Amino acid sequence: MNTNIKLNRIKQLLTNKNEGILLTCRVSRQYFAGCDICEGLVLLTQNANYYVTDSRYFEALQKTLPKEFEAVEAAIWAAGVFEKLKELQINLLYLEAEDVTVALKNKLQTRAKQMFGNGLAFDTTGLLDLSIANLRVAKTAQEIEKIKQAQAIAEKSFEQVLNYIKPGVQERKIALELEYLMKKNGADCAAFELITLTGENTSVPHGVPGKTKIKQGDLFQFDIGARVDGYNSDMSRVVCVGQPSQRQREVFDIVLQAQLGAIAAAQPGIYCSDVDLAARSIIEKAGFGNNFCHSTGHGVGLCIHESPSVSAKSKVFLSPGMVITVEPGIYLPGEFGVRIEDMLLITPQGSVNLTNVPKELICL
């Protein structure tokens, strides 16, 4: 989907030339303008597109902005936007409800009243957010390629960092080494704060790596991802330092079967809730239903968590172009936890697993 197609689709919100769309979220600006500028605002109208930023970023913007956009330099971004709104006689502006803070909305309303009186209305119903999410949910070939590149880097780095998994090494040392390896292997950065946990800490699904040291017999949980050109990857693997106990092996095998069941269920036209059920039912049948405390997965793209949600409450069905994770887990406080995660690309024929690292329990 090229820039023109994206713009044309989001502009279906606009019913006349006096309505506009204001993009405040950095990810949204990157998605529609095709360039990643950390500060600025994007204004879309029926007949024109503007990217407003200040002198710190204006030169970089001019070098990367596609021809469909006009670059506007303004010391105060809102002032630059409002000059365009007044020039174009815009009377309704759609805002990203999930991104605009109360403070920003108040500033916009104050400036609008100064310049327009009561002649400019703001739509903060979330309609713009929903429209953007619906566009972004199906990835283009170019987006999929970037996600694949990010995943390949994460996998290479994972395989390299296994050499550091030894008794006495701190969790955060592994996280630091892994992030270094990702950047060395070509990533822009890690996709999120890497999860590298050992022993009892693995029972915390989103635990933060700390000073805890690896011990012989520990399970070690990885939840990692890399970012390339703004696009993310996500995977989880478990290794055992030494040989696993019978209980560790039992729980790992249950999670693995749950994940395989969910992967098999992930087909176009299937509700995300049914994918969640495929994993959850196996874990519940094994007696660990209360220890699976999160959804089975989520979409991945410019954000590490985006639509669709692969959860019990989801009413979305899978369709070609979606990239989702499948990541069931069992968490036993005071003992250990296990989560196994792959990324899937939904295709017209079924799904393709974008994760190539073996998921069987690795014993070091």
C-alpha positions in Angstrom: 0.0 0.0 0.0 1.8 3.2 -1.2 1.5 6.6 0.4 -1.3 7.8 -2.0 -3.5 4.7 -1.2 -3.0 5.2 2.6 -3.9 8.9 2.3 -6.9 8.3 0.1 -8.3 5.7 2.5 -7.9 7.7 5.7 -9.4 10.7 4.0 -12.6 8.9 3.5 -13.4 10.3 6.9 -13.6 13.8 5.4 -17.0 14.6 4.0 -16.0 18.0 2.5 -13.1 20.4 1.9 -13.7 22.1 5.3 -12.8 19.1 7.3 -9.3 18.0 8.3 -7.3 15.3 10.2 -4.5 16.1 12.7 -2.0 13.4 13.3 -0.1 13.9 16.6 1.1 10.3 17.2 4.7 9.7 16.0 3.7 6.2 14.7 0.8 7.6 12.8 2.9 10.3 11.3 5.4 7.7 10.2 2.8 5.4 8.7 1.1 8.1 6.5 4.1 10.3 5.7 6.7 7.5 5.3 9.4 9.2 7.4 10.2 9.1 11.1 10.5 12.6 12.5 10.4 12.6 16.3 8.7 15.9 16.7 5.9 17.6 14.7 2.3 17.5 13.5 0.7 16.3 10.3 -2.4 18.0 8.8 -4.4 16.2 6.2 -7.2 17.8 4.2 -9.1 16.7 1.1 -6.8 18.4 -1.2 -3.5 18.9 0.6 -1.1 17.3 3.2 1.2 19.2 5.5 4.0 18.1 7.8 4.8 20.8 10.4 8.0 20.8 12.5 10.5 23.3 13.8 14.0 24.2 12.7 15.7 21.4 14.6 14.1 18.8 12.3 13.1 20.8 9.2 16.2 19.9 7.1 15.8 16.2 7.9 12.1 16.4 7.1 12.8 18.0 3.7 15.1 15.2 2.8 12.8 12.4 3.6 9.2 13.7 3.1 7.4 12.2 0.1 6.1 14.4 -2.7 2.5 14.1 -1.5 3.4 16.4 1.4 4.4 20.0 1.9 7.0 20.6 4.7 6.1 23.6 6.9 8.6 25.1 9.3 7.1 26.7 12.5 8.7 27.5 15.8 5.4 26.5 17.4 3.9 23.6 15.6 0.3 24.4 16.6 0.7 27.9 15.2 1.8 26.5 11.9 -1.1 24.1 11.8 -3.7 26.8 12.7 -2.4 29.1 10.0 -3.2 26.4 7.5 -6.6 25.7 9.1 -7.5 29.4 8.8 -6.2 29.6 5.2 -8.2 26.5 4.2 -11.3 27.5 6.3 -11.3 24.2 8.1 -14.3 23.9 10.6 -13.9 20.3 11.8 -10.7 18.7 12.9 -10.4 14.9 13.7 -7.9 14.2 16.5 -6.3 11.0 17.7 -8.2 10.5 20.9 -5.8 7.9 22.3 -2.8 10.2 21.7 -4.0 13.7 22.5 -3.6 14.6 26.2 -6.0 16.8 28.1 -3.3 19.5 28.1 -2.8 19.4 24.4 -6.5 19.5 23.7 -6.9 22.5 26.0 -4.1 24.3 24.1 -5.7 23.5 20.8 -9.1 24.7 21.9 -7.7 27.9 23.4 -5.9 28.7 20.1 -8.9 27.7 18.1 -11.1 30.1 20.1 -8.6 32.9 19.6 -8.4 32.4 15.8 -11.8 31.0 14.9 -14.1 32.0 17.8 -16.5 29.1 17.9 -16.0 28.2 14.3 -13.7 25.2 14.7 -14.9 21.9 16.2 -12.8 18.9 17.3 -13.8 15.3 16.9 -12.3 13.2 19.8 -14.7 10.3 19.6 -12.0 7.8 18.6 -13.3 7.5 15.0 -9.9 8.6 13.6 -8.1 6.1 15.9 -10.3 3.2 14.7 -9.9 4.2 11.1 -6.1 4.2 11.4 -6.1 0.9 13.3 -8.2 -0.7 10.6 -5.8 0.5 7.9 -2.6 -0.6 9.7 -3.9 -4.1 10.7 -3.2 -5.6 7.2 0.5 -5.3 6.4 1.9 -4.5 3.0 4.7 -6.6 1.4 7.2 -3.9 2.3 6.0 -3.9 6.0 6.2 -7.7 6.2 9.7 -7.6 4.8 10.8 -5.2 7.5 9.2 -7.3 10.2 11.0 -10.3 8.8 14.3 -8.5 8.9 13.7 -7.5 12.5 12.9 -11.1 13.4 16.0 -12.4 11.7 18.2 -10.0 13.7 16.5 -11.0 16.9 17.0 -14.7 16.2 20.7 -14.2 15.3 21.2 -12.2 18.5 19.3 -14.8 20.6 21.5 -17.6 19.4 24.6 -15.6 20.1 23.6 -14.5 23.6 23.0 -18.1 24.7 26.8 -18.3 25.1 26.4 -15.9 28.1 23.7 -18.0 29.9 25.8 -19.4 32.8 25.4 -19.7 36.6 26.4 -16.4 38.3 25.5 -14.1 35.5 22.9 -11.4 36.3 19.7 -11.1 34.3 20.4 -7.5 33.3 23.8 -8.4 32.0 22.0 -10.7 29.5 19.5 -8.0 28.6 22.4 -5.5 28.0 24.4 -8.0 25.9 21.4 -8.9 23.9 20.5 -5.3 23.1 24.1 -4.7 22.0 24.1 -7.7 19.8 20.8 -6.6 18.1 22.3 -3.2 17.3 25.5 -4.8 16.1 23.5 -7.2 13.9 21.7 -4.3 12.2 18.7 -3.3 14.4 17.8 0.3 15.0 17.2 -0.7 18.7 15.4 -3.3 20.7 11.6 -3.4 20.0 10.8 -3.0 23.8 12.5 -3.4 27.2 13.8 -6.9 26.8 12.6 -9.5 29.2 15.5 -11.8 30.4 14.5 -13.5 33.7 15.8 -16.4 35.6 14.5 -18.8 38.3 11.5 -17.7 40.3 11.4 -14.4 38.5 10.1 -16.1 35.4 6.7 -16.4 37.0 6.2 -12.6 36.4 5.0 -12.3 32.8 6.5 -8.8 32.2 9.2 -8.8 34.8 12.1 -6.4 34.6 15.7 -7.9 34.5 17.6 -7.1 37.6 20.5 -8.2 39.7 19.3 -11.8 40.2 22.0 -14.3 39.2 21.4 -17.4 37.2 21.6 -20.7 39.2 22.1 -24.2 38.1 18.7 -25.8 37.4 17.0 -22.5 36.6 14.6 -21.9 33.7 15.6 -18.7 31.9 12.8 -16.8 30.1 13.4 -14.7 27.0 10.8 -12.3 25.6 12.7 -10.3 23.0 12.4 -8.3 19.7 14.3 -6.0 17.4 13.2 -2.9 15.4 14.1 -2.2 11.8 12.9 1.1 10.1 10.3 1.4 12.8 8.9 -2.2 12.5 9.1 -4.6 15.3 9.5 -8.3 16.0 8.5 -10.3 19.0 9.4 -13.8 20.2 9.7 -15.8 23.5 11.9 -18.8 24.3 12.8 -20.7 27.4 16.1 -22.3 28.2 17.2 -24.5 31.1 20.5 -24.1 32.8 21.3 -27.8 33.2 18.6 -30.4 33.1 14.9 -29.6 33.9 13.0 -31.1 36.8 10.0 -33.3 36.0 7.7 -30.4 36.9 9.5 -27.9 34.8 9.4 -30.3 31.8 5.7 -31.0 32.4 4.7 -27.3 32.5 6.9 -26.6 29.4 5.3 -29.4 27.4 1.8 -28.2 28.3 2.6 -24.6 27.1 4.2 -26.0 24.0 1.1 -28.1 23.1 -1.2 -25.0 23.8 0.9 -22.9 21.5 0.9 -25.5 18.7 -2.9 -25.8 19.1 -3.3 -22.1 18.8 -1.0 -21.9 15.8 -3.0 -24.6 14.0 -6.2 -22.6 14.7 -4.9 -19.4 13.3 -6.5 -19.3 9.9 -8.1 -16.6 7.8 -11.8 -16.1 8.7 -11.3 -17.5 12.3 -12.1 -15.3 15.2 -9.2 -14.2 17.3 -11.1 -15.4 20.4 -11.1 -18.9 18.9 -7.3 -18.9 18.6 -7.2 -17.8 22.3 -9.6 -20.6 23.2 -7.5 -23.2 21.3 -4.5 -22.4 23.6 -6.5 -21.7 26.8 -8.6 -24.9 26.7 -5.4 -27.1 26.7 -3.9 -25.2 29.6 -7.2 -25.3 31.5 -7.6 -29.1 30.9 -4.2 -29.6 32.4 -5.3 -27.8 35.5 -3.4 -24.6 35.1 -6.2 -22.3 33.8 -5.7 -19.8 36.7 -2.0 -19.6 35.9 -2.5 -18.3 32.3 -3.2 -14.6 33.1 -3.0 -12.8 29.7 -4.3 -13.0 26.2 -2.8 -15.5 23.7 -1.4 -12.8 21.4 -1.6 -9.4 19.7 -0.8 -7.7 16.4 2.8 -6.5 15.7 3.9 -3.8 13.3 5.0 -0.2 14.0 3.9 -0.8 17.6 4.9 -3.9 19.5 1.2 -4.3 20.6 -1.4 -3.3 18.1 -4.6 -4.6 16.5 -5.8 -7.3 16.5 -5.9 -8.5 20.1 -5.9 -12.3 20.2 -8.0 -12.6 23.3 -11.1 -14.2 24.7 -13.0 -11.0 24.3 -11.9 -10.2 20.7 -14.6 -9.9 18.1 -12.1 -9.5 15.2 -11.6 -12.3 12.7 -8.2 -13.0 11.2 -7.6 -11.8 7.6 -4.7 -11.9 5.2 -1.9 -9.5 5.9 -2.3 -9.6 9.7 0.9 -10.3 11.7 0.1 -11.7 15.2 1.9 -13.3 18.1 0.8 -16.6 19.6 2.2 -16.7 23.2 0.4 -18.8 25.8 2.1 -19.1 29.2 1.8 -20.7 32.6 3.1 -18.8 35.7 3.6 -20.4 39.1 4.5 -17.8 41.8 7.4 -18.9 43.9 8.5 -21.5 41.4 8.9 -20.5 37.7 7.0 -19.5 34.6 7.0 -20.6 30.9 6.0 -18.6 27.8 6.6 -19.6 24.2 5.9 -17.1 21.5 6.0 -17.0 17.7 4.9 -14.4 15.1 2.5 -15.6 12.4 1.6 -14.0 9.1 -2.0 -14.7 8.1 -2.3 -15.6 4.4 -5.2 -16.4 2.1 -4.2 -20.1 2.5 -3.6 -20.2 6.2 -0.6 -18.8 8.2 3.2 -18.6 7.9 5.3 -18.8 11.0 7.9 -15.9 10.8 9.8 -17.4 13.8 12.6 -19.8 12.8 14.2 -20.5 16.2 13.4 -24.0 17.5 10.9 -23.8 20.3 11.8 -27.0 22.1 13.3 -26.5 25.6 17.0 -25.7 25.2 19.2 -27.2 27.8 22.6 -25.5 28.3 
